[in-house]
Amino acid sequence: METETPRWFTSSYSDNGGACVSVATNLAASRGTVPVRDSKNPDGPVLDFAAVAFAAFVNGVKASSLGPAV
């Protein structure tokens, strides 16, 4: 059995001086998770979010319904 590896990408909207994250959405269907990492530190820690939680986050950002930053 071959293990699927993350295919990392950074949004084209993230061209803001390096304060970016990379995500690997290719694992959502097979593992049910979306790994997220600091794009400046690709060998650093990775946070795995449940695919449904990540989708809810993205939808909230798109709808601008997350509220103000505190």
mmCIF file as Biopython writes it, N, C-alpha, C and O atoms, coordinates in Angstrom:
data_model
#
loop_
_atom_site.group_PDB
_atom_site.id
_atom_site.type_symbol
_atom_site.label_atom_id
_atom_site.label_alt_id
_atom_site.label_comp_id
_atom_site.label_asym_id
_atom_site.label_entity_id
_atom_site.label_seq_id
_atom_site.pdbx_PDB_ins_code
_atom_site.Cartn_x
_atom_site.Cartn_y
_atom_site.Cartn_z
_atom_site.occupancy
_atom_site.B_iso_or_equiv
_atom_site.auth_seq_id
_atom_site.auth_asym_id
_atom_site.pdbx_PDB_model_num
ATOM 1   N N  . MET A ? 1  ? 0.847   -1.184 0.000  1.0 0.0 1  A 1 
ATOM 2   C CA . MET A ? 1  ? 0.000   0.000  0.000  1.0 0.0 1  A 1 
ATOM 3   C C  . MET A ? 1  ? 0.892   1.247  0.000  1.0 0.0 1  A 1 
ATOM 4   O O  . MET A ? 1  ? 1.830   1.345  0.791  1.0 0.0 1  A 1 
ATOM 5   N N  . GLU A ? 2  ? 0.604   2.161  -0.860 1.0 0.0 2  A 1 
ATOM 6   C CA . GLU A ? 2  ? 1.371   3.388  -0.968 1.0 0.0 2  A 1 
ATOM 7   C C  . GLU A ? 2  ? 0.734   4.475  -0.112 1.0 0.0 2  A 1 
ATOM 8   O O  . GLU A ? 2  ? -0.483  4.657  -0.127 1.0 0.0 2  A 1 
ATOM 9   N N  . THR A ? 3  ? 1.568   5.192  0.634  1.0 0.0 3  A 1 
ATOM 10  C CA . THR A ? 3  ? 1.088   6.278  1.481  1.0 0.0 3  A 1 
ATOM 11  C C  . THR A ? 3  ? 1.014   7.564  0.671  1.0 0.0 3  A 1 
ATOM 12  O O  . THR A ? 3  ? 1.970   7.953  0.001  1.0 0.0 3  A 1 
ATOM 13  N N  . GLU A ? 4  ? -0.127  8.206  0.747  1.0 0.0 4  A 1 
ATOM 14  C CA . GLU A ? 4  ? -0.301  9.480  0.044  1.0 0.0 4  A 1 
ATOM 15  C C  . GLU A ? 4  ? 0.405   10.583 0.821  1.0 0.0 4  A 1 
ATOM 16  O O  . GLU A ? 4  ? 0.251   10.699 2.037  1.0 0.0 4  A 1 
ATOM 17  N N  . THR A ? 5  ? 1.174   11.385 0.109  1.0 0.0 5  A 1 
ATOM 18  C CA . THR A ? 5  ? 1.899   12.477 0.756  1.0 0.0 5  A 1 
ATOM 19  C C  . THR A ? 5  ? 1.197   13.808 0.494  1.0 0.0 5  A 1 
ATOM 20  O O  . THR A ? 5  ? 0.513   13.966 -0.517 1.0 0.0 5  A 1 
ATOM 21  N N  . PRO A ? 6  ? 1.367   14.759 1.403  1.0 0.0 6  A 1 
ATOM 22  C CA . PRO A ? 6  ? 0.740   16.066 1.202  1.0 0.0 6  A 1 
ATOM 23  C C  . PRO A ? 6  ? 1.307   16.778 -0.022 1.0 0.0 6  A 1 
ATOM 24  O O  . PRO A ? 6  ? 2.513   16.761 -0.266 1.0 0.0 6  A 1 
ATOM 25  N N  . ARG A ? 7  ? 0.416   17.400 -0.785 1.0 0.0 7  A 1 
ATOM 26  C CA . ARG A ? 7  ? 0.817   18.288 -1.885 1.0 0.0 7  A 1 
ATOM 27  C C  . ARG A ? 7  ? 0.542   19.707 -1.408 1.0 0.0 7  A 1 
ATOM 28  O O  . ARG A ? 7  ? -0.583  20.198 -1.494 1.0 0.0 7  A 1 
ATOM 29  N N  . TRP A ? 8  ? 1.578   20.350 -0.908 1.0 0.0 8  A 1 
ATOM 30  C CA . TRP A ? 8  ? 1.462   21.664 -0.277 1.0 0.0 8  A 1 
ATOM 31  C C  . TRP A ? 8  ? 1.270   22.763 -1.305 1.0 0.0 8  A 1 
ATOM 32  O O  . TRP A ? 8  ? 1.853   22.726 -2.389 1.0 0.0 8  A 1 
ATOM 33  N N  . PHE A ? 9  ? 0.452   23.736 -0.959 1.0 0.0 9  A 1 
ATOM 34  C CA . PHE A ? 9  ? 0.335   24.945 -1.768 1.0 0.0 9  A 1 
ATOM 35  C C  . PHE A ? 9  ? 0.035   26.133 -0.862 1.0 0.0 9  A 1 
ATOM 36  O O  . PHE A ? 9  ? -0.525  25.995 0.226  1.0 0.0 9  A 1 
ATOM 37  N N  . THR A ? 10 ? 0.423   27.290 -1.349 1.0 0.0 10 A 1 
ATOM 38  C CA . THR A ? 10 ? 0.157   28.552 -0.667 1.0 0.0 10 A 1 
ATOM 39  C C  . THR A ? 10 ? -0.730  29.378 -1.584 1.0 0.0 10 A 1 
ATOM 40  O O  . THR A ? 10 ? -0.468  29.471 -2.783 1.0 0.0 10 A 1 
ATOM 41  N N  . SER A ? 11 ? -1.751  29.962 -1.044 1.0 0.0 11 A 1 
ATOM 42  C CA . SER A ? 11 ? -2.685  30.751 -1.826 1.0 0.0 11 A 1 
ATOM 43  C C  . SER A ? 11 ? -1.988  31.879 -2.572 1.0 0.0 11 A 1 
ATOM 44  O O  . SER A ? 11 ? -1.040  32.480 -2.065 1.0 0.0 11 A 1 
ATOM 45  N N  . SER A ? 12 ? -2.456  32.158 -3.761 1.0 0.0 12 A 1 
ATOM 46  C CA . SER A ? 12 ? -1.921  33.286 -4.526 1.0 0.0 12 A 1 
ATOM 47  C C  . SER A ? 12 ? -2.265  34.615 -3.856 1.0 0.0 12 A 1 
ATOM 48  O O  . SER A ? 12 ? -1.667  35.640 -4.184 1.0 0.0 12 A 1 
ATOM 49  N N  . TYR A ? 13 ? -3.216  34.614 -2.926 1.0 0.0 13 A 1 
ATOM 50  C CA . TYR A ? 13 ? -3.573  35.826 -2.185 1.0 0.0 13 A 1 
ATOM 51  C C  . TYR A ? 13 ? -2.589  36.093 -1.040 1.0 0.0 13 A 1 
ATOM 52  O O  . TYR A ? 13 ? -2.694  37.114 -0.360 1.0 0.0 13 A 1 
ATOM 53  N N  . SER A ? 14 ? -1.641  35.186 -0.824 1.0 0.0 14 A 1 
ATOM 54  C CA . SER A ? 14 ? -0.736  35.280 0.313  1.0 0.0 14 A 1 
ATOM 55  C C  . SER A ? 14 ? 0.570   35.990 0.011  1.0 0.0 14 A 1 
ATOM 56  O O  . SER A ? 14 ? 1.542   35.808 0.744  1.0 0.0 14 A 1 
ATOM 57  N N  . ASP A ? 15 ? 0.625   36.768 -1.012 1.0 0.0 15 A 1 
ATOM 58  C CA . ASP A ? 15 ? 1.851   37.480 -1.362 1.0 0.0 15 A 1 
ATOM 59  C C  . ASP A ? 15 ? 1.960   38.745 -0.522 1.0 0.0 15 A 1 
ATOM 60  O O  . ASP A ? 15 ? 1.879   39.860 -1.036 1.0 0.0 15 A 1 
ATOM 61  N N  . ASN A ? 16 ? 2.149   38.547 0.797  1.0 0.0 16 A 1 
ATOM 62  C CA . ASN A ? 16 ? 2.134   39.689 1.709  1.0 0.0 16 A 1 
ATOM 63  C C  . ASN A ? 16 ? 3.395   39.771 2.563  1.0 0.0 16 A 1 
ATOM 64  O O  . ASN A ? 16 ? 3.336   40.224 3.706  1.0 0.0 16 A 1 
ATOM 65  N N  . GLY A ? 17 ? 4.504   39.351 2.039  1.0 0.0 17 A 1 
ATOM 66  C CA . GLY A ? 17 ? 5.746   39.493 2.784  1.0 0.0 17 A 1 
ATOM 67  C C  . GLY A ? 17 ? 6.116   38.294 3.626  1.0 0.0 17 A 1 
ATOM 68  O O  . GLY A ? 17 ? 6.980   38.412 4.495  1.0 0.0 17 A 1 
ATOM 69  N N  . GLY A ? 18 ? 5.511   37.159 3.413  1.0 0.0 18 A 1 
ATOM 70  C CA . GLY A ? 18 ? 5.944   35.947 4.080  1.0 0.0 18 A 1 
ATOM 71  C C  . GLY A ? 18 ? 5.108   35.463 5.238  1.0 0.0 18 A 1 
ATOM 72  O O  . GLY A ? 18 ? 5.397   34.394 5.777  1.0 0.0 18 A 1 
ATOM 73  N N  . ALA A ? 19 ? 4.095   36.183 5.648  1.0 0.0 19 A 1 
ATOM 74  C CA . ALA A ? 19 ? 3.251   35.733 6.750  1.0 0.0 19 A 1 
ATOM 75  C C  . ALA A ? 19 ? 2.150   34.830 6.202  1.0 0.0 19 A 1 
ATOM 76  O O  . ALA A ? 19 ? 0.977   35.201 6.178  1.0 0.0 19 A 1 
ATOM 77  N N  . CYS A ? 20 ? 2.550   33.643 5.767  1.0 0.0 20 A 1 
ATOM 78  C CA . CYS A ? 20 ? 1.626   32.765 5.058  1.0 0.0 20 A 1 
ATOM 79  C C  . CYS A ? 20 ? 1.599   31.366 5.657  1.0 0.0 20 A 1 
ATOM 80  O O  . CYS A ? 20 ? 2.491   30.978 6.412  1.0 0.0 20 A 1 
ATOM 81  N N  . VAL A ? 21 ? 0.584   30.636 5.314  1.0 0.0 21 A 1 
ATOM 82  C CA . VAL A ? 21 ? 0.522   29.220 5.642  1.0 0.0 21 A 1 
ATOM 83  C C  . VAL A ? 21 ? 0.400   28.432 4.343  1.0 0.0 21 A 1 
ATOM 84  O O  . VAL A ? 21 ? -0.066  28.943 3.325  1.0 0.0 21 A 1 
ATOM 85  N N  . SER A ? 22 ? 0.829   27.177 4.406  1.0 0.0 22 A 1 
ATOM 86  C CA . SER A ? 22 ? 0.638   26.242 3.298  1.0 0.0 22 A 1 
ATOM 87  C C  . SER A ? 22 ? -0.362  25.191 3.757  1.0 0.0 22 A 1 
ATOM 88  O O  . SER A ? 22 ? -0.375  24.805 4.926  1.0 0.0 22 A 1 
ATOM 89  N N  . VAL A ? 23 ? -1.188  24.737 2.845  1.0 0.0 23 A 1 
ATOM 90  C CA . VAL A ? 23 ? -2.159  23.690 3.157  1.0 0.0 23 A 1 
ATOM 91  C C  . VAL A ? 23 ? -2.024  22.568 2.135  1.0 0.0 23 A 1 
ATOM 92  O O  . VAL A ? 23 ? -1.518  22.765 1.031  1.0 0.0 23 A 1 
ATOM 93  N N  . ALA A ? 24 ? -2.487  21.393 2.527  1.0 0.0 24 A 1 
ATOM 94  C CA . ALA A ? 24 ? -2.470  20.238 1.634  1.0 0.0 24 A 1 
ATOM 95  C C  . ALA A ? 24 ? -3.874  19.640 1.600  1.0 0.0 24 A 1 
ATOM 96  O O  . ALA A ? 24 ? -4.183  18.706 2.340  1.0 0.0 24 A 1 
ATOM 97  N N  . THR A ? 25 ? -4.709  20.187 0.738  1.0 0.0 25 A 1 
ATOM 98  C CA . THR A ? 25 ? -6.105  19.754 0.682  1.0 0.0 25 A 1 
ATOM 99  C C  . THR A ? 25 ? -6.282  18.401 0.006  1.0 0.0 25 A 1 
ATOM 100 O O  . THR A ? 25 ? -7.378  17.840 0.036  1.0 0.0 25 A 1 
ATOM 101 N N  . ASN A ? 26 ? -5.227  17.866 -0.603 1.0 0.0 26 A 1 
ATOM 102 C CA . ASN A ? 26 ? -5.353  16.578 -1.286 1.0 0.0 26 A 1 
ATOM 103 C C  . ASN A ? 26 ? -5.607  15.419 -0.324 1.0 0.0 26 A 1 
ATOM 104 O O  . ASN A ? 26 ? -5.978  14.334 -0.772 1.0 0.0 26 A 1 
ATOM 105 N N  . LEU A ? 27 ? -5.422  15.611 0.961  1.0 0.0 27 A 1 
ATOM 106 C CA . LEU A ? 27 ? -5.635  14.538 1.935  1.0 0.0 27 A 1 
ATOM 107 C C  . LEU A ? 27 ? -7.031  14.560 2.547  1.0 0.0 27 A 1 
ATOM 108 O O  . LEU A ? 27 ? -7.368  13.685 3.344  1.0 0.0 27 A 1 
ATOM 109 N N  . ALA A ? 28 ? -7.840  15.541 2.187  1.0 0.0 28 A 1 
ATOM 110 C CA . ALA A ? 28 ? -9.169  15.667 2.790  1.0 0.0 28 A 1 
ATOM 111 C C  . ALA A ? 28 ? -10.036 14.444 2.516  1.0 0.0 28 A 1 
ATOM 112 O O  . ALA A ? 28 ? -10.697 13.941 3.425  1.0 0.0 28 A 1 
ATOM 113 N N  . ALA A ? 29 ? -10.043 13.965 1.290  1.0 0.0 29 A 1 
ATOM 114 C CA . ALA A ? 29 ? -10.902 12.827 0.951  1.0 0.0 29 A 1 
ATOM 115 C C  . ALA A ? 29 ? -10.380 11.516 1.530  1.0 0.0 29 A 1 
ATOM 116 O O  . ALA A ? 29 ? -11.153 10.722 2.066  1.0 0.0 29 A 1 
ATOM 117 N N  . SER A ? 30 ? -9.077  11.287 1.424  1.0 0.0 30 A 1 
ATOM 118 C CA . SER A ? 30 ? -8.531  9.991  1.849  1.0 0.0 30 A 1 
ATOM 119 C C  . SER A ? 30 ? -8.333  9.868  3.357  1.0 0.0 30 A 1 
ATOM 120 O O  . SER A ? 30 ? -8.500  8.780  3.908  1.0 0.0 30 A 1 
ATOM 121 N N  . ARG A ? 31 ? -7.980  10.959 4.036  1.0 0.0 31 A 1 
ATOM 122 C CA . ARG A ? 31 ? -7.695  10.913 5.472  1.0 0.0 31 A 1 
ATOM 123 C C  . ARG A ? 31 ? -8.675  11.707 6.324  1.0 0.0 31 A 1 
ATOM 124 O O  . ARG A ? 31 ? -8.723  11.542 7.543  1.0 0.0 31 A 1 
ATOM 125 N N  . GLY A ? 32 ? -9.455  12.570 5.678  1.0 0.0 32 A 1 
ATOM 126 C CA . GLY A ? 32 ? -10.396 13.399 6.422  1.0 0.0 32 A 1 
ATOM 127 C C  . GLY A ? 32 ? -9.734  14.542 7.159  1.0 0.0 32 A 1 
ATOM 128 O O  . GLY A ? 32 ? -10.326 15.130 8.064  1.0 0.0 32 A 1 
ATOM 129 N N  . THR A ? 33 ? -8.494  14.864 6.771  1.0 0.0 33 A 1 
ATOM 130 C CA . THR A ? 33 ? -7.777  15.955 7.419  1.0 0.0 33 A 1 
ATOM 131 C C  . THR A ? 33 ? -7.189  16.908 6.388  1.0 0.0 33 A 1 
ATOM 132 O O  . THR A ? 33 ? -6.972  16.551 5.231  1.0 0.0 33 A 1 
ATOM 133 N N  . VAL A ? 34 ? -6.937  18.139 6.846  1.0 0.0 34 A 1 
ATOM 134 C CA . VAL A ? 34 ? -6.246  19.140 6.033  1.0 0.0 34 A 1 
ATOM 135 C C  . VAL A ? 34 ? -5.041  19.602 6.851  1.0 0.0 34 A 1 
ATOM 136 O O  . VAL A ? 34 ? -5.205  20.344 7.819  1.0 0.0 34 A 1 
ATOM 137 N N  . PRO A ? 35 ? -3.836  19.175 6.477  1.0 0.0 35 A 1 
ATOM 138 C CA . PRO A ? 35 ? -2.641  19.638 7.179  1.0 0.0 35 A 1 
ATOM 139 C C  . PRO A ? 35 ? -2.342  21.096 6.841  1.0 0.0 35 A 1 
ATOM 140 O O  . PRO A ? 35 ? -2.533  21.532 5.705  1.0 0.0 35 A 1 
ATOM 141 N N  . VAL A ? 36 ? -1.876  21.840 7.832  1.0 0.0 36 A 1 
ATOM 142 C CA . VAL A ? 36 ? -1.524  23.252 7.670  1.0 0.0 36 A 1 
ATOM 143 C C  . VAL A ? 36 ? -0.156  23.463 8.303  1.0 0.0 36 A 1 
ATOM 144 O O  . VAL A ? 36 ? 0.116   22.947 9.387  1.0 0.0 36 A 1 
ATOM 145 N N  . ARG A ? 37 ? 0.717   24.233 7.619  1.0 0.0 37 A 1 
ATOM 146 C CA . ARG A ? 37 ? 2.052   24.511 8.148  1.0 0.0 37 A 1 
ATOM 147 C C  . ARG A ? 37 ? 2.444   25.955 7.837  1.0 0.0 37 A 1 
ATOM 148 O O  . ARG A ? 37 ? 1.830   26.609 6.993  1.0 0.0 37 A 1 
ATOM 149 N N  . ASP A ? 38 ? 3.457   26.433 8.519  1.0 0.0 38 A 1 
ATOM 150 C CA . ASP A ? 38 ? 4.030   27.750 8.275  1.0 0.0 38 A 1 
ATOM 151 C C  . ASP A ? 38 ? 4.845   27.659 6.993  1.0 0.0 38 A 1 
ATOM 152 O O  . ASP A ? 38 ? 5.768   26.848 6.906  1.0 0.0 38 A 1 
ATOM 153 N N  . SER A ? 39 ? 4.521   28.470 6.005  1.0 0.0 39 A 1 
ATOM 154 C CA . SER A ? 39 ? 5.220   28.382 4.723  1.0 0.0 39 A 1 
ATOM 155 C C  . SER A ? 39 ? 6.688   28.794 4.827  1.0 0.0 39 A 1 
ATOM 156 O O  . SER A ? 39 ? 7.489   28.423 3.969  1.0 0.0 39 A 1 
ATOM 157 N N  . LYS A ? 40 ? 7.056   29.552 5.859  1.0 0.0 40 A 1 
ATOM 158 C CA . LYS A ? 40 ? 8.450   29.953 6.041  1.0 0.0 40 A 1 
ATOM 159 C C  . LYS A ? 40 ? 9.274   28.850 6.691  1.0 0.0 40 A 1 
ATOM 160 O O  . LYS A ? 40 ? 10.503  28.904 6.673  1.0 0.0 40 A 1 
ATOM 161 N N  . ASN A ? 41 ? 8.610   27.852 7.265  1.0 0.0 41 A 1 
ATOM 162 C CA . ASN A ? 41 ? 9.290   26.770 7.977  1.0 0.0 41 A 1 
ATOM 163 C C  . ASN A ? 41 ? 8.713   25.425 7.525  1.0 0.0 41 A 1 
ATOM 164 O O  . ASN A ? 41 ? 8.026   24.761 8.301  1.0 0.0 41 A 1 
ATOM 165 N N  . PRO A ? 42 ? 8.982   25.016 6.281  1.0 0.0 42 A 1 
ATOM 166 C CA . PRO A ? 42 ? 8.347   23.815 5.747  1.0 0.0 42 A 1 
ATOM 167 C C  . PRO A ? 42 ? 8.720   22.519 6.466  1.0 0.0 42 A 1 
ATOM 168 O O  . PRO A ? 42 ? 8.011   21.521 6.334  1.0 0.0 42 A 1 
ATOM 169 N N  . ASP A ? 43 ? 9.810   22.515 7.216  1.0 0.0 43 A 1 
ATOM 170 C CA . ASP A ? 43 ? 10.194  21.322 7.970  1.0 0.0 43 A 1 
ATOM 171 C C  . ASP A ? 43 ? 9.721   21.378 9.413  1.0 0.0 43 A 1 
ATOM 172 O O  . ASP A ? 43 ? 10.016  20.483 10.205 1.0 0.0 43 A 1 
ATOM 173 N N  . GLY A ? 44 ? 8.993   22.423 9.750  1.0 0.0 44 A 1 
ATOM 174 C CA . GLY A ? 44 ? 8.514   22.606 11.115 1.0 0.0 44 A 1 
ATOM 175 C C  . GLY A ? 44 ? 7.241   21.817 11.381 1.0 0.0 44 A 1 
ATOM 176 O O  . GLY A ? 44 ? 6.871   20.938 10.602 1.0 0.0 44 A 1 
ATOM 177 N N  . PRO A ? 45 ? 6.580   22.131 12.476 1.0 0.0 45 A 1 
ATOM 178 C CA . PRO A ? 45 ? 5.376   21.393 12.865 1.0 0.0 45 A 1 
ATOM 179 C C  . PRO A ? 45 ? 4.227   21.584 11.876 1.0 0.0 45 A 1 
ATOM 180 O O  . PRO A ? 45 ? 4.140   22.591 11.172 1.0 0.0 45 A 1 
ATOM 181 N N  . VAL A ? 46 ? 3.363   20.592 11.851 1.0 0.0 46 A 1 
ATOM 182 C CA . VAL A ? 46 ? 2.174   20.591 10.996 1.0 0.0 46 A 1 
ATOM 183 C C  . VAL A ? 46 ? 0.957   20.406 11.890 1.0 0.0 46 A 1 
ATOM 184 O O  . VAL A ? 46 ? 0.945   19.535 12.760 1.0 0.0 46 A 1 
ATOM 185 N N  . LEU A ? 47 ? -0.062  21.222 11.677 1.0 0.0 47 A 1 
ATOM 186 C CA . LEU A ? 47 ? -1.333  21.068 12.380 1.0 0.0 47 A 1 
ATOM 187 C C  . LEU A ? 47 ? -2.312  20.378 11.445 1.0 0.0 47 A 1 
ATOM 188 O O  . LEU A ? 47 ? -2.496  20.805 10.305 1.0 0.0 47 A 1 
ATOM 189 N N  . ASP A ? 48 ? -2.938  19.315 11.923 1.0 0.0 48 A 1 
ATOM 190 C CA . ASP A ? 48 ? -3.949  18.610 11.132 1.0 0.0 48 A 1 
ATOM 191 C C  . ASP A ? 48 ? -5.330  19.018 11.619 1.0 0.0 48 A 1 
ATOM 192 O O  . ASP A ? 48 ? -5.663  18.846 12.792 1.0 0.0 48 A 1 
ATOM 193 N N  . PHE A ? 49 ? -6.130  19.559 10.707 1.0 0.0 49 A 1 
ATOM 194 C CA . PHE A ? 49 ? -7.499  19.944 11.024 1.0 0.0 49 A 1 
ATOM 195 C C  . PHE A ? 49 ? -8.459  18.977 10.360 1.0 0.0 49 A 1 
ATOM 196 O O  . PHE A ? 49 ? -8.205  18.504 9.252  1.0 0.0 49 A 1 
ATOM 197 N N  . ALA A ? 50 ? -9.549  18.686 11.025 1.0 0.0 50 A 1 
ATOM 198 C CA . ALA A ? 50 ? -10.590 17.873 10.392 1.0 0.0 50 A 1 
ATOM 199 C C  . ALA A ? 50 ? -11.067 18.602 9.142  1.0 0.0 50 A 1 
ATOM 200 O O  . ALA A ? 50 ? -11.231 19.822 9.151  1.0 0.0 50 A 1 
ATOM 201 N N  . ALA A ? 51 ? -11.287 17.854 8.075  1.0 0.0 51 A 1 
ATOM 202 C CA . ALA A ? 51 ? -11.678 18.464 6.798  1.0 0.0 51 A 1 
ATOM 203 C C  . ALA A ? 51 ? -12.940 19.308 6.948  1.0 0.0 51 A 1 
ATOM 204 O O  . ALA A ? 51 ? -13.035 20.380 6.352  1.0 0.0 51 A 1 
ATOM 205 N N  . VAL A ? 52 ? -13.908 18.843 7.734  1.0 0.0 52 A 1 
ATOM 206 C CA . VAL A ? 52 ? -15.147 19.614 7.900  1.0 0.0 52 A 1 
ATOM 207 C C  . VAL A ? 52 ? -14.887 20.908 8.665  1.0 0.0 52 A 1 
ATOM 208 O O  . VAL A ? 52 ? -15.510 21.929 8.373  1.0 0.0 52 A 1 
ATOM 209 N N  . ALA A ? 53 ? -13.981 20.882 9.635  1.0 0.0 53 A 1 
ATOM 210 C CA . ALA A ? 53 ? -13.648 22.096 10.379 1.0 0.0 53 A 1 
ATOM 211 C C  . ALA A ? 53 ? -12.907 23.085 9.480  1.0 0.0 53 A 1 
ATOM 212 O O  . ALA A ? 53 ? -13.163 24.287 9.542  1.0 0.0 53 A 1 
ATOM 213 N N  . PHE A ? 54 ? -12.004 22.597 8.658  1.0 0.0 54 A 1 
ATOM 214 C CA . PHE A ? 54 ? -11.276 23.484 7.750  1.0 0.0 54 A 1 
ATOM 215 C C  . PHE A ? 54 ? -12.232 24.086 6.725  1.0 0.0 54 A 1 
ATOM 216 O O  . PHE A ? 54 ? -12.124 25.268 6.398  1.0 0.0 54 A 1 
ATOM 217 N N  . ALA A ? 55 ? -13.159 23.291 6.219  1.0 0.0 55 A 1 
ATOM 218 C CA . ALA A ? 55 ? -14.144 23.797 5.260  1.0 0.0 55 A 1 
ATOM 219 C C  . ALA A ? 55 ? -15.010 24.874 5.909  1.0 0.0 55 A 1 
ATOM 220 O O  . ALA A ? 55 ? -15.320 25.881 5.273  1.0 0.0 55 A 1 
ATOM 221 N N  . ALA A ? 56 ? -15.402 24.674 7.165  1.0 0.0 56 A 1 
ATOM 222 C CA . ALA A ? 56 ? -16.196 25.685 7.871  1.0 0.0 56 A 1 
ATOM 223 C C  . ALA A ? 56 ? -15.398 26.973 8.048  1.0 0.0 56 A 1 
ATOM 224 O O  . ALA A ? 56 ? -15.951 28.064 7.911  1.0 0.0 56 A 1 
ATOM 225 N N  . PHE A ? 57 ? -14.104 26.857 8.352  1.0 0.0 57 A 1 
ATOM 226 C CA . PHE A ? 57 ? -13.242 28.025 8.486  1.0 0.0 57 A 1 
ATOM 227 C C  . PHE A ? 57 ? -13.161 28.790 7.163  1.0 0.0 57 A 1 
ATOM 228 O O  . PHE A ? 57 ? -13.335 30.009 7.138  1.0 0.0 57 A 1 
ATOM 229 N N  . VAL A ? 58 ? -12.899 28.078 6.071  1.0 0.0 58 A 1 
ATOM 230 C CA . VAL A ? 58 ? -12.794 28.723 4.751  1.0 0.0 58 A 1 
ATOM 231 C C  . VAL A ? 58 ? -14.108 29.396 4.385  1.0 0.0 58 A 1 
ATOM 232 O O  . VAL A ? 58 ? -14.110 30.526 3.895  1.0 0.0 58 A 1 
ATOM 233 N N  . ASN A ? 59 ? -15.220 28.719 4.616  1.0 0.0 59 A 1 
ATOM 234 C CA . ASN A ? 59 ? -16.525 29.310 4.317  1.0 0.0 59 A 1 
ATOM 235 C C  . ASN A ? 59 ? -16.782 30.555 5.164  1.0 0.0 59 A 1 
ATOM 236 O O  . ASN A ? 59 ? -17.366 31.526 4.682  1.0 0.0 59 A 1 
ATOM 237 N N  . GLY A ? 60 ? -16.346 30.529 6.426  1.0 0.0 60 A 1 
ATOM 238 C CA . GLY A ? 60 ? -16.489 31.704 7.286  1.0 0.0 60 A 1 
ATOM 239 C C  . GLY A ? 60 ? -15.664 32.874 6.790  1.0 0.0 60 A 1 
ATOM 240 O O  . GLY A ? 60 ? -16.115 34.019 6.826  1.0 0.0 60 A 1 
ATOM 241 N N  . VAL A ? 61 ? -14.448 32.587 6.324  1.0 0.0 61 A 1 
ATOM 242 C CA . VAL A ? 61 ? -13.600 33.649 5.773  1.0 0.0 61 A 1 
ATOM 243 C C  . VAL A ? 61 ? -14.245 34.234 4.522  1.0 0.0 61 A 1 
ATOM 244 O O  . VAL A ? 61 ? -14.300 35.452 4.355  1.0 0.0 61 A 1 
ATOM 245 N N  . LYS A ? 62 ? -14.734 33.360 3.645  1.0 0.0 62 A 1 
ATOM 246 C CA . LYS A ? 62 ? -15.365 33.831 2.408  1.0 0.0 62 A 1 
ATOM 247 C C  . LYS A ? 62 ? -16.600 34.684 2.700  1.0 0.0 62 A 1 
ATOM 248 O O  . LYS A ? 62 ? -16.873 35.652 1.991  1.0 0.0 62 A 1 
ATOM 249 N N  . ALA A ? 63 ? -17.336 34.322 3.737  1.0 0.0 63 A 1 
ATOM 250 C CA . ALA A ? 63 ? -18.558 35.045 4.066  1.0 0.0 63 A 1 
ATOM 251 C C  . ALA A ? 63 ? -18.280 36.238 4.993  1.0 0.0 63 A 1 
ATOM 252 O O  . ALA A ? 63 ? -19.196 36.982 5.345  1.0 0.0 63 A 1 
ATOM 253 N N  . SER A ? 64 ? -17.026 36.414 5.382  1.0 0.0 64 A 1 
ATOM 254 C CA . SER A ? 64 ? -16.650 37.486 6.311  1.0 0.0 64 A 1 
ATOM 255 C C  . SER A ? 64 ? -17.472 37.430 7.593  1.0 0.0 64 A 1 
ATOM 256 O O  . SER A ? 64 ? -17.863 38.464 8.134  1.0 0.0 64 A 1 
ATOM 257 N N  . SER A ? 65 ? -17.733 36.215 8.075  1.0 0.0 65 A 1 
ATOM 258 C CA . SER A ? 65 ? -18.588 36.067 9.244  1.0 0.0 65 A 1 
ATOM 259 C C  . SER A ? 65 ? -17.822 35.611 10.488 1.0 0.0 65 A 1 
ATOM 260 O O  . SER A ? 65 ? -18.427 35.102 11.431 1.0 0.0 65 A 1 
ATOM 261 N N  . LEU A ? 66 ? -16.513 35.787 10.499 1.0 0.0 66 A 1 
ATOM 262 C CA . LEU A ? 66 ? -15.725 35.336 11.651 1.0 0.0 66 A 1 
ATOM 263 C C  . LEU A ? 66 ? -15.627 36.382 12.748 1.0 0.0 66 A 1 
ATOM 264 O O  . LEU A ? 66 ? -15.179 36.080 13.854 1.0 0.0 66 A 1 
ATOM 265 N N  . GLY A ? 67 ? -16.037 37.599 12.458 1.0 0.0 67 A 1 
ATOM 266 C CA . GLY A ? 67 ? -15.982 38.649 13.457 1.0 0.0 67 A 1 
ATOM 267 C C  . GLY A ? 67 ? -14.640 39.342 13.462 1.0 0.0 67 A 1 
ATOM 268 O O  . GLY A ? 67 ? -13.719 38.920 12.762 1.0 0.0 67 A 1 
ATOM 269 N N  . PRO A ? 68 ? -14.516 40.403 14.240 1.0 0.0 68 A 1 
ATOM 270 C CA . PRO A ? 68 ? -13.268 41.177 14.264 1.0 0.0 68 A 1 
ATOM 271 C C  . PRO A ? 68 ? -12.172 40.439 14.993 1.0 0.0 68 A 1 
ATOM 272 O O  . PRO A ? 68 ? -12.438 39.634 15.885 1.0 0.0 68 A 1 
ATOM 273 N N  . ALA A ? 69 ? -10.929 40.717 14.611 1.0 0.0 69 A 1 
ATOM 274 C CA . ALA A ? 69 ? -9.782  40.167 15.328 1.0 0.0 69 A 1 
ATOM 275 C C  . ALA A ? 69 ? -9.684  40.865 16.672 1.0 0.0 69 A 1 
ATOM 276 O O  . ALA A ? 69 ? -9.940  42.065 16.778 1.0 0.0 69 A 1 
ATOM 277 N N  . VAL A ? 70 ? -9.323  40.134 17.669 1.0 0.0 70 A 1 
ATOM 278 C CA . VAL A ? 70 ? -9.253  40.690 19.030 1.0 0.0 70 A 1 
ATOM 279 C C  . VAL A ? 70 ? -7.812  40.891 19.418 1.0 0.0 70 A 1 
ATOM 280 O O  . VAL A ? 70 ? -7.530  41.349 20.525 1.0 0.0 70 A 1 
#
